[in-house]
Amino acid sequence: MSFKIKLFASLFFFIPLALSAQKKPKVEPAGQPTEEAIQMLQGLEDTLGVLGYAIVNDSIEAERFAACRVFITTLVRALKIENSFKFPFEQLRSVSILTPPDSSFRIFTWQLFVNDSTYRYYGTIQMNERKLKLHPLIDRSFELDYFPAQEQLPADRWYGALYYNLRQFDTRQGRKYLLFGYDAFEFFEKRKLLDVLNFDKEGVPIFGAPVFEQEEELPKSRIYVQYSADAIVKMNWDEQYKMVLFDHLIPLASPYGRGTTSVPDGSYDGYKFEKGRWKYVDKVFDDKQKDVPFPEPILDGRKEKDILGKKKKNKG
């Protein structure tokens, strides 16, 4: 782990700790920010937009790292403004910001391109409170030589990803949130994953829960599909069929002389919610209809949506 990555992880981790060490007042949900607060937030949003663009697009590695470092401190500065939870940050095109229907929190995630085979993920969870309450997310996936399918992970051992969708669901153990994420992983292979977020009795976030069930297998806390970087693989919630749909993958000889890789075969697998669990469904449409319907893609309607699938603002 490089010194720069350690520095950024530490930076994001300790800023909120200093805030949480202070005596906390009674929790109040966020209200609408004042006009003065909105003006301050808009100014910081402009700065964050420039930094976010540099994190993704600057051709010089050192500049991308520097932009990420300043982005973190600027974001925390913006979120410290009272009632910032209600400010949408709609101009942050390179950052995913997702809020569940219950509006109890929102989660920010973004990607740092290190080199052709190395990516780092950053994020934070902002709770719906008038005063700032953050849970920084520290990506440790690069330290693992396996995928933690059965593990529950704290925020400081987060399996990093750029989240593009979020669904809340209820179980006997309480409310949980299904997270759809993209992991650029490495040059030849990419991943998409389903993770689960829930909060313990103290309000501390935990990632992963044994809710993914498949016959003759132990329940999994998170799942993923890994596929060729040349392939387009879908994994998302389908509102019409009320289930998670994703491409069924088959092995194929790698065109780059790297053994085998995986590509879609045109059919779909899925997960259907039943009694607090997500049950695996093999070849969802095989015997039901002639034409395989497509799940709603992240970038459906490219003219109307940005890179994260959000509706673009009308400039007219």
VOGU-3710 file (C-alpha; in Angstrom, 3 decimals, decimal comma):
1> msfkiklfas> 0,000/0,000/0,000  1,611/3,282/-1,123  2,233/6,189/1,240  -0,125/8,438/-0,742  -3,027/6,006/-0,461  -2,414/5,604/3,277  -2,348/9,394/3,631  -5,687/9,883/1,872  -7,353/7,076/3,799  -6,113/8,522/7,086
11> lfffiplals> -7,175/12,020/6,098  -10,762/11,042/5,378  -10,925/8,859/8,482  -9,705/11,341/11,077  -11,576/14,489/10,009  -14,986/13,062/11,052  -13,457/11,517/14,196  -12,523/14,974/15,400  -16,113/16,044/14,872  -17,581/13,030/16,662
21> aqkkpkvepa> -15,348/13,598/19,681  -17,294/16,764/20,480  -20,311/16,632/22,762  -23,327/15,950/20,540  -26,637/17,773/20,939  -29,967/16,032/20,639  -30,377/14,589/17,151  -32,542/16,683/14,853  -33,315/15,811/11,223  -31,988/18,240/8,654
31> gqpteeaiqm> -34,147/21,153/7,613  -33,820/23,460/4,655  -30,513/25,386/4,520  -30,706/29,155/4,733  -30,097/31,351/1,676  -26,659/32,206/3,050  -25,873/28,492/3,507  -27,055/27,715/-0,031  -24,746/30,379/-1,466  -21,808/28,939/0,475
41> lqgledtlgv> -22,674/25,413/-0,655  -22,990/26,489/-4,283  -19,540/28,067/-4,158  -18,014/24,917/-2,674  -19,938/22,786/-5,171  -18,231/24,651/-8,027  -14,839/23,864/-6,499  -15,781/20,237/-5,956  -16,913/19,953/-9,570  -13,534/21,096/-10,857
51> lgyaivndsi> -11,686/18,776/-8,475  -13,949/15,845/-9,320  -13,261/16,318/-13,013  -9,502/16,345/-12,358  -9,700/13,144/-10,272  -11,183/11,312/-13,248  -9,594/13,032/-16,231  -6,187/14,524/-15,374  -3,444/12,707/-17,298  -0,846/13,133/-14,532
61> eaerfaacrv> -1,062/10,686/-11,602  0,280/13,150/-9,033  -2,354/15,702/-10,051  -5,161/13,142/-9,683  -3,953/12,281/-6,175  -3,646/15,963/-5,252  -7,156/16,664/-6,556  -8,543/13,753/-4,526  -6,872/15,019/-1,360  -8,295/18,527/-1,743
71> fittlvralk> -11,679/17,124/-2,776  -11,972/15,245/0,530  -11,244/18,263/2,713  -13,513/20,510/0,601  -16,387/18,017/0,750  -16,133/17,770/4,531  -16,056/21,566/4,725  -19,246/21,740/2,636  -21,043/19,051/4,617  -20,239/20,818/7,894
81> iensfkfpfe> -22,582/23,641/6,854  -25,809/23,345/8,826  -28,584/21,425/7,029  -26,248/20,546/4,154  -28,076/17,202/3,906  -30,824/18,949/1,926  -28,401/20,362/-0,647  -28,386/18,029/-3,709  -24,883/18,716/-5,162  -26,342/18,172/-8,627
91> qlrsvsiltp> -23,226/19,515/-10,375  -20,944/16,742/-9,077  -21,087/14,617/-12,224  -18,173/12,339/-11,262  -19,573/11,528/-7,810  -22,451/9,158/-7,098  -24,850/10,457/-4,440  -27,649/8,067/-3,503  -30,461/8,542/-0,966  -32,933/5,788/0,025
101> pdssfriftw> -36,707/6,408/0,033  -36,700/6,765/3,835  -34,155/9,643/3,540  -32,318/8,449/6,650  -28,906/8,993/5,029  -27,167/9,520/1,745  -24,022/7,864/0,471  -21,296/9,505/-1,624  -18,876/7,350/-3,643  -16,257/8,136/-6,269
111> qlfvndstyr> -13,387/6,461/-8,088  -9,704/7,382/-8,274  -7,828/6,021/-11,281  -4,293/5,169/-10,109  -3,000/3,331/-13,187  -4,255/0,875/-15,805  -4,720/-1,939/-13,290  -5,247/-0,046/-10,041  -8,298/1,857/-8,847  -9,210/3,186/-5,419
121> yygtiqmner> -12,649/4,048/-4,126  -13,639/6,752/-1,673  -16,901/7,483/0,019  -18,803/8,650/3,033  -22,263/8,254/4,541  -23,975/11,446/5,673  -26,802/10,941/8,150  -29,977/13,001/7,910  -29,207/15,387/10,761  -29,059/19,154/11,122
131> klklhplidr> -25,504/18,942/12,448  -22,935/16,933/10,547  -22,657/13,218/11,211  -20,393/11,361/8,795  -19,267/7,760/8,485  -16,180/7,756/6,226  -15,701/4,717/4,004  -12,132/3,416/3,765  -11,515/1,096/0,819  -9,517/-2,008/1,820
141> sfeldyfpaq> -10,462/-4,278/-1,083  -6,956/-4,076/-2,533  -5,597/-5,791/0,586  -7,682/-8,905/-0,063  -6,634/-11,821/-2,261  -10,219/-13,133/-2,266  -13,739/-11,764/-2,548  -15,310/-11,491/0,967  -18,600/-13,185/0,068  -19,438/-14,279/3,616
151> eqlpadrwyg> -17,998/-11,414/5,653  -19,602/-8,423/7,312  -17,311/-5,420/7,011  -17,116/-2,159/8,980  -16,849/1,197/7,250  -13,072/1,310/7,744  -12,691/-2,039/5,929  -15,092/-1,229/3,111  -15,085/-3,214/-0,133  -14,884/-0,128/-2,314
161> alyynlrqfd> -17,140/0,439/-5,306  -18,862/3,206/-7,220  -22,529/2,743/-6,300  -25,062/3,411/-9,028  -28,314/2,242/-7,411  -29,777/1,662/-3,954  -32,897/-0,227/-2,796  -34,203/-0,420/0,757  -35,826/-3,613/2,042  -37,159/-4,797/5,378
171> trqgrkyllf> -36,322/-7,974/7,293  -37,092/-9,330/10,751  -33,717/-7,969/11,815  -34,627/-4,484/10,652  -34,275/-2,335/7,577  -31,397/-2,937/5,175  -30,256/-1,386/1,918  -29,233/-3,166/-1,258  -26,300/-1,459/-2,999  -25,441/-1,930/-6,671
181> gydafeffek> -21,778/-1,166/-7,330  -19,179/-1,037/-10,079  -15,554/-2,041/-9,448  -13,113/-1,284/-12,280  -10,902/-3,965/-10,654  -8,097/-4,318/-13,210  -7,247/-3,660/-16,848  -8,675/-6,854/-18,399  -11,397/-7,725/-15,864  -14,227/-5,674/-14,348
191> rklldvlnfd> -16,740/-6,423/-11,605  -20,270/-5,504/-10,613  -21,494/-6,344/-7,147  -24,464/-6,413/-4,828  -23,698/-5,429/-1,269  -25,906/-4,785/1,745  -25,769/-1,831/4,127  -27,415/-1,804/7,525  -26,921/0,073/10,788  -26,473/-1,494/14,214
201> kegvpifgap> -28,248/-0,339/17,394  -25,675/2,402/17,871  -26,198/3,679/14,340  -22,875/2,345/13,068  -22,898/1,191/9,423  -22,095/-2,429/8,574  -21,634/-3,766/5,062  -22,755/-7,262/4,157  -25,540/-9,486/5,487  -26,307/-13,182/4,820
211> vfeqeeelpk> -29,384/-12,497/2,693  -28,370/-13,906/-0,712  -29,536/-17,504/-0,937  -28,867/-20,147/-3,553  -29,692/-23,850/-3,353  -27,043/-26,076/-1,712  -24,856/-23,082/-0,831  -24,318/-21,122/2,353  -26,027/-17,716/2,354  -23,762/-14,968/1,055
221> sriyvqysad> -23,325/-11,486/2,473  -22,458/-9,950/-0,899  -22,135/-11,222/-4,440  -20,315/-10,172/-7,589  -19,928/-10,966/-11,262  -16,530/-10,667/-12,922  -16,319/-10,264/-16,669  -14,145/-9,268/-19,603  -13,407/-5,561/-19,832  -14,570/-5,768/-23,463
231> aivkmnwdeq> -18,061/-6,939/-22,436  -21,102/-4,916/-21,399  -22,711/-6,531/-18,356  -25,933/-5,376/-16,732  -26,816/-5,759/-13,065  -29,660/-3,646/-11,766  -33,117/-3,581/-10,242  -35,912/-4,185/-12,738  -39,077/-2,394/-11,674  -41,304/-4,272/-14,123
241> ykmvlfdhli> -40,308/-7,698/-12,820  -39,676/-6,581/-9,229  -36,328/-8,312/-8,980  -32,592/-7,901/-9,482  -31,587/-8,922/-13,008  -28,061/-9,510/-14,265  -26,413/-11,082/-17,295  -25,751/-14,811/-17,170  -22,037/-15,240/-17,880  -20,247/-18,067/-19,677
251> plaspygrgt> -16,498/-18,783/-19,944  -14,619/-17,758/-23,074  -10,974/-17,953/-24,056  -9,350/-14,608/-23,319  -8,343/-12,737/-26,479  -5,305/-11,468/-24,568  -3,787/-14,862/-23,783  -4,858/-14,772/-20,137  -6,655/-18,108/-19,842  -10,432/-17,712/-19,726
261> tsvpdgsydg> -12,691/-14,760/-19,071  -16,491/-14,396/-18,815  -18,990/-12,811/-21,189  -22,826/-12,617/-21,355  -24,698/-15,311/-23,309  -27,899/-13,280/-23,799  -29,871/-14,764/-20,901  -30,458/-13,399/-17,420  -30,199/-14,616/-13,850  -31,748/-12,788/-10,931
271> ykfekgrwky> -32,530/-12,401/-7,253  -36,123/-12,197/-6,067  -37,049/-10,875/-2,636  -38,924/-13,403/-0,481  -39,467/-13,210/3,286  -36,479/-10,993/4,002  -34,065/-12,884/1,738  -32,899/-12,541/-1,851  -33,482/-15,888/-3,579  -31,387/-16,779/-6,614
281> vdkvfddkqk> -33,294/-17,389/-9,866  -31,435/-19,221/-12,649  -32,158/-18,294/-16,289  -35,065/-16,050/-15,404  -36,802/-15,905/-18,785  -35,945/-19,287/-20,334  -39,427/-20,778/-20,300  -41,566/-17,699/-19,969  -41,286/-15,721/-23,171  -39,605/-15,725/-26,548
291> dvpfpepild> -37,817/-12,414/-26,270  -35,562/-11,707/-23,330  -36,521/-8,313/-21,837  -33,689/-6,001/-20,902  -33,418/-4,718/-17,336  -33,314/-0,966/-17,046  -29,662/-0,036/-17,713  -27,739/2,557/-15,755  -27,290/4,757/-18,804  -30,764/4,279/-20,301
301> grkekdilgk> -31,544/7,368/-22,364  -28,053/8,801/-22,703  -29,315/12,147/-23,880  -31,402/12,611/-20,749  -29,015/11,130/-18,157  -25,424/11,712/-17,061  -22,701/9,112/-16,488  -24,215/8,031/-13,171  -27,691/7,557/-14,607  -29,103/10,743/-13,125
311> kkknkg> -31,464/12,971/-15,095  -29,706/15,960/-16,604  -30,974/19,382/-15,748  -32,789/21,212/-18,525  -30,539/24,008/-19,679  -33,300/25,615/-21,735
//
